[in-house]
Amino acid sequence: MGVKIRPVGPDDRESWKTLRLRSLRDSPEAFGSTYEREAEYAAADWAKWFDSPMVLAWRDGVPVAMGAGYADREGWLQVVAMWTAPEARGEGLARLVLDELVAWADAHDHRVHLCIALTNPVARKVYEDYGFIPTGEVLTYDGRDGMQVERMTLPR
């Protein structure tokens, strides 16, 4: 069957939710949210995700990687929720998910940026290899015990 990368559609919403919660449990240090917070989401909270571009990577019919974006600044798409299941890491799925999100941004004349935890050098390398460059802008997430992230941008 192989790998398929596609935008999240109405039939994929439960798969997104399941993979998102798995990502928060597997890699809590990588996200600005927590498993405990999102496990309590009501349907209306989950519905907010579906207003933004979202991508799932499927391997042999099972979702194994994800990413999303939202327009947080005028003319910008912020990439969020990037994660690959441990059993699928090293297969280039993050790059394929990013390709879809960047294509969405290009089609909507948006530039792309993201925030990477300072304690996540593996993900940082993935983004740098993709072409993201650090801005030097460091932010602190108050709701995550002072978690610090750096903003990175993708040159046009």
N, C-alpha and C positions, 0 to 999 in steps of 0.2 A: 504494500500500500504506500509506504514512504511518508514523506513530510509534506504537509500542506499548510500554507500560511494564508489566513483570510481575515477580513474584518469580522468583528463580532456582530452577528445578526440576532434577531429575536429568539431564534431557536437555540442560541449559544449562551444565553444569559445564565442559566444554572451552571454550565461548565465554567464560565468566567468567575462566578461567585465561588465555586468550589476551589478553583485554582488560586484565586486571590487569597482565600483563607489559608490554603496550604502554604502559599508563599510567605504570609505573615508569620505562620508558625515555624517554618523552616529557617527563615532569615530575618528575624525581628530587628536586627541591628541595621538593616538596609533600608528601612521604610520610615516615613514620617508618621505612620499610623501604627496601630497595634492589632493583633488578633482579637484581643478581648473587646476592643472598641467595635471592630467591624463585624464580629460574630453576633453582636447585638443589633446590627442594622435592621431597620424595618424595610419593607418593600420600597417605600418612597426614598430611602437613603440609597438603596442599590440602584434605583431608577435614575438617580442623578449621574451615575457612571455612564449610562447609555446615551447621554446627550453629547458625548465626546467620541473622538476616534479611538477605537479599541481594536486590538489585534490578538488573535490566538494562533499559536503554531500547534499543529496536530501531527503526531507521529503514530502511524498505524491506527488511526481513528481515536487516539487519546490526546487530550490537550496537555502539552508539556512545556510551553513557554507562552509568555504574555507581555503585553505592553499597552500603554494608553497615552493619551495626551489631552491637554485642555488649554484653551486660550486664556492665559492668566495675565497677559499684558497685551496691549494693542499691537497687533501684527506678529505675535509670538505664539508658538505652541510649546508648552512645557511637557516634556516626556516624563511619565510617571509609571509606577507599578510594573517596571521591567523586572522579569524574573524567569529563570529557566529551572525546571525540575532537576534535581541532582542526577538522575539517571539519563538526562539528555544534555548535560553540560559538555562543552567542547565540540559540539556539532555545528556551531555557527548559527544557531537559531536566533540569538539576540540580534545578530546582524540582519537577519531576514525580517524580524519584527520591526527593527528600526527602519529598514528600507520602506516598509509600508507606511509607517508613521511620517517619515520624511516626505514620501510621495504625497500624502494627504496635506502636509504643510505647504509643499510646493504648489499644489493645486489650489490652495486657498491663499497663496501669496503671504505665507507666514514664515518667519525665521524659526529656528528650533533651538531650545535650550533645555537643560535639566539641572537638577541638583544631586550631587553625589556625596554620600557620607564620607567624611574624612577618614573613617575607619574601614573603608571598603576598597582596598587597593586592587582587588581582582576586577570588580566592576569598573573602576576607574580606567584600568587598562583596556577593557572592552570598548569603552567610549572613546578613549584616546586613539585606539587603533581604527575606530570608525571615522575619526576626524574631528571630534569635539576638542575644543581647546579650553583650558581653565581661564576664568576671568579674574581670579584672585578675590572675588566677592564671596566672603564666608558669612553664612547665616546660621542662627541658632534656632532650633525648633523647641520652643518653650514646653510644648506638650509631650516632649520625648526626653525628659531629664537632661535638657541642655545639649541634645544631639547637634553636632555641627556638620554642616554641609557646604560644599563649594559649588557655585554656579558655573556650568560649562556651556559653551555655545558651539554651534555648528556653523562654520563659515559658509557663506553662499557659494 
